[in-house]
């Protein structure tokens, strides 16, 4: 079934490529074919944005001149034409190949010349010239505001920009335009003919200012259309409809059916290639990190962990694309977009956690292999869990932001309520800081055998709140870290060589001094010759250097975990035996090796006692009867 799925996917991809190539050939041969799309669904292109602005200004002036006229049909046509130009304004701004048409250098020079003429007019007290130059300067200021806005929209909006960023770019220009003067005082000393000309210039200036404010307000109301995701979707839909118009009639009657088919096709394609996209993502990650190239099983496990979040993302994205196609040429409602953004945030957080979990584990393995298991796994484990917490916190804050909450106020309130929260979760905080102390104190590590406050077992994991211990009875204990941080911890695993064998060998009182000395000497020599008994510690190169530096400061044998020493002597004259003390240390510290060496030493001591013609004593009592009853 998997092979069939792969073959079917490859066949669909091949068919898609063939259709696109065939369609490209057809469109290139049939360049003179008339387009059947409605002009309202396609953008109108102008030589420059300045020319488009001038065209809108002229239409607004024509509408203004028809005030009081009964030609309603002409008014409606002009209004419809202006609305169409406004609808295409955003498309012309997004087209970076299109010229702005505003010469800012020339604009500044003209403003400087007007300022000089204003100074001369004020000296001459020419009120008409002063008013004329002020109107001309304000027109230049309007053009400079628009040119700056259009330039910023093209420069500052990137692929990850959202609606709020577009609004933040537009707001300063809108405020500056609204602050510009709309009324001017016409002196009575100015001749009547000049007053009429000045009034006409003032009306045209007001029309230009009103047109600029209308355009900028329209851009603010439709800021969603500047978002790159919506831009790409609309561009693809427009290109697809243009392509389909070469083969069939595309009009308002069948547009709904076409959009439904296209949306279903997008959904099927994106969902069919989710595994292929996952493999591409994993391949790119391997190129960047280069940790899983040689281990196929590990590579397969990582790909399996990443498949679910990528599949969910493609599912959500395909549904959103389908909804966007169905709403075309309009944008989908903001409520739908907000919920999809929340779903994306959850999905990205899931993907990041899976990524950190998989590649973090691989990174830990590589570090341990390079450092010969001397690197503390608990620190990496703590870092990974801290990263999980950071990812989840950031995701929650972003979700609250899209739900309409003031994230800044929430963060500020956390500072005010920090004391109450600290008191409420003091046990959790105590365990957390205790875990940090345990890690930095290096009291024990994962896999160590410890004893502490009634806890006896092997450490499985050191968590942020508690430590997991597996006992000798195979029970799993969950110990709060605060309980371990304040108690005496006995770590049986922090020893490199030297596990003590101590026993007392009792022989009977019929042994003489010569045989006892021979037995003691033989046992001592046996232990000296035994390969698994420590007589002199053997240090590696790093430990030898450490001994050279710190030999006069600390007891290095005890610091490093080496124990040596061999004692064989007559210990005591007990009630029923003469006791020979035997004390030594094994090379290995593992439990299995310790019991094997101890058993071997016992057998050899029994053989030595037998060779020396001695007997093992056992507890006994002798009863002496002074007189017997008659």
Residue pairs with C-beta under 8 A, 6 or more apart in sequence:
8 272
9 272
9 273
9 276
12 269
12 272
13 273
16 269
23 243
23 246
23 247
26 246
26 247
27 243
27 246
30 246
33 246
35 42
35 242
35 245
36 245
36 249
36 250
36 251
37 241
37 242
37 245
37 250
38 251
38 252
40 84
40 87
40 329
41 238
41 241
41 329
42 238
42 242
43 88
43 91
43 92
43 238
44 84
44 85
44 88
44 92
45 92
45 95
45 98
46 52
46 55
46 92
46 98
47 98
47 99
47 101
48 98
48 99
48 100
48 101
49 92
49 93
49 98
49 99
49 100
49 101
49 102
49 146
49 150
50 100
50 101
50 102
50 143
50 147
51 101
52 85
52 88
52 89
52 92
53 146
53 211
53 212
53 215
55 85
56 82
56 85
56 86
56 89
56 211
56 214
56 215
57 207
57 208
57 211
59 78
59 81
59 82
59 85
60 82
60 207
60 210
60 211
60 214
61 204
61 207
62 78
63 75
63 78
63 79
63 82
64 203
64 207
66 74
66 75
66 78
69 75
86 214
86 215
86 218
89 215
89 218
89 219
90 219
90 222
90 225
90 226
92 98
93 150
93 153
93 154
93 219
93 226
94 154
94 226
94 231
96 154
100 147
100 150
100 151
102 143
102 144
102 146
102 147
102 150
104 144
104 147
107 140
107 143
107 144
107 147
108 144
110 140
111 137
111 140
111 141
114 133
114 136
114 137
114 140
115 137
117 129
117 133
118 130
118 133
118 134
118 137
121 129
121 130
121 133
122 130
127 187
127 189
127 190
128 187
128 190
128 191
128 194
128 198
131 184
131 186
131 190
131 198
132 198
132 201
134 184
135 184
135 198
135 201
135 202
135 205
138 180
138 181
138 205
138 209
139 205
139 208
141 180
142 177
142 180
142 208
142 209
142 212
145 173
145 176
145 177
145 212
146 173
146 212
146 215
146 216
148 173
149 169
149 170
149 173
149 216
149 219
152 169
153 166
153 169
153 170
153 219
153 226
156 165
156 169
157 165
157 166
157 169
157 226
157 228
158 228
159 228
160 228
161 226
161 227
161 228
162 227
163 223
163 224
163 226
163 227
166 223
166 226
166 227
167 220
167 223
170 216
170 219
170 220
170 223
171 220
173 216
174 213
174 216
174 217
174 220
177 209
177 212
177 213
177 216
178 213
180 209
182 206
182 209
184 198
184 202
186 195
186 198
186 199
190 198
219 226
224 230
224 331
224 334
224 337
225 231
225 234
225 331
230 324
230 331
233 321
233 324
233 325
233 328
234 328
234 329
237 262
237 325
237 328
237 329
240 262
241 250
241 258
244 250
244 258
248 254
250 258
259 325
259 326
259 328
260 326
262 325
263 321
263 322
263 323
263 325
263 326
264 322
266 318
266 321
266 322
266 325
267 318
267 319
267 321
267 322
270 314
270 317
270 318
270 321
271 314
271 315
271 318
274 307
274 310
274 311
274 314
274 315
275 307
277 310
277 314
278 303
278 306
278 307
278 310
278 311
279 303
281 306
281 310
282 299
282 302
282 303
282 306
285 355
285 359
286 292
286 293
286 299
289 359
289 362
289 363
291 359
291 362
291 363
291 366
292 298
292 299
292 302
292 362
293 299
298 362
301 358
302 358
302 359
302 362
305 354
305 357
305 358
306 351
306 354
306 355
306 358
308 350
308 354
309 347
309 348
309 350
309 351
309 354
310 351
312 347
312 350
313 344
313 347
313 348
313 351
316 340
316 343
316 344
316 347
319 340
320 332
320 340
323 332
323 336
324 331
324 332
338 402
338 403
341 402
342 399
342 402
342 403
345 395
345 398
345 399
345 402
346 395
346 399
348 395
349 391
349 392
349 394
349 395
352 391
353 388
353 391
353 392
356 384
356 387
356 388
356 391
357 384
357 388
360 380
360 383
360 384
360 387
363 380
364 377
364 380
364 381
367 375
367 380
368 375
368 377
376 439
376 442
376 445
377 445
377 446
378 439
378 445
378 446
378 462
379 439
381 446
381 461
381 462
382 435
382 436
382 439
382 462
382 464
385 463
385 464
397 407
397 410
397 411
400 407
400 410
401 407
414 421
422 429
427 480
427 482
428 465
430 482
431 464
431 465
431 466
431 480
431 481
431 482
432 464
432 465
432 481
434 480
434 481
434 482
434 484
434 485
434 486
435 462
435 463
435 464
435 465
435 467
435 481
437 485
438 444
438 462
438 467
438 481
438 484
438 485
439 462
443 484
443 489
443 491
444 450
444 459
444 489
444 491
444 493
444 494
445 459
445 462
445 493
446 459
446 460
446 461
446 462
447 458
447 459
447 493
448 458
448 459
448 491
448 492
448 493
448 494
449 457
449 458
449 459
449 491
449 492
449 493
450 456
450 457
450 458
450 459
450 469
450 489
450 490
450 491
450 492
450 493
451 489
451 490
451 492
452 479
452 483
452 484
452 487
452 488
452 489
452 490
453 483
453 484
453 487
453 488
455 469
455 477
455 479
455 484
456 471
456 472
457 469
457 470
457 471
457 472
457 475
457 477
458 469
458 470
459 467
459 468
459 469
460 468
460 469
460 470
460 476
461 467
461 468
462 481
463 481
465 480
465 481
466 478
466 479
466 480
466 481
467 478
467 479
467 481
467 484
468 476
468 477
468 478
468 479
469 476
469 477
469 479
470 476
470 477
471 477
493 589
494 561
495 561
495 562
495 563
495 589
496 560
496 561
496 562
496 589
497 534
497 537
497 538
497 561
497 562
497 563
497 564
497 585
497 587
497 588
497 589
498 534
498 537
498 561
498 562
498 563
498 564
498 585
498 586
498 589
499 563
499 585
499 586
499 588
499 589
499 594
500 563
500 583
500 584
500 585
501 582
501 583
501 584
501 585
501 586
501 594
501 597
501 598
501 601
502 581
502 582
502 583
503 582
503 583
503 602
504 571
504 579
504 580
504 581
504 582
505 523
505 579
505 580
505 582
505 605
505 609
505 616
506 574
506 576
506 577
506 578
506 579
506 580
506 616
506 617
506 618
507 516
507 519
507 577
507 578
507 580
507 609
507 614
507 615
507 616
507 617
508 577
508 578
508 614
508 615
508 616
508 617
509 577
509 578
509 617
510 615
511 519
511 578
511 614
511 615
515 612
515 613
515 614
516 570
516 578
516 580
516 614
518 612
519 580
519 608
519 609
519 612
519 614
520 568
520 569
520 570
520 580
522 608
522 611
522 612
523 568
523 580
523 582
523 605
523 608
524 566
524 568
526 601
526 604
526 605
526 608
527 533
527 566
527 568
527 582
527 584
527 601
528 535
528 566
530 597
530 600
530 601
530 604
531 587
532 586
532 587
532 588
532 593
532 597
532 600
533 566
533 584
533 585
533 586
533 587
533 597
533 601
534 562
534 563
534 564
534 584
534 585
534 586
534 587
535 564
535 566
536 564
537 557
537 562
537 564
539 547
539 560
539 562
543 556
543 560
546 556
546 560
547 556
550 556
557 563
557 564
563 585
564 585
565 583
565 584
565 585
566 583
566 584
566 585
567 581
567 582
567 583
567 584
568 580
568 581
568 582
568 583
569 580
569 581
570 578
570 579
570 580
570 581
571 579
571 580
571 581
572 578
572 579
573 579
575 619
576 617
576 618
576 619
576 620
576 621
577 617
577 618
578 617
582 601
582 605
584 601
586 593
586 594
586 597
586 598
587 593
587 597
588 594
588 597
606 616
609 615
609 616
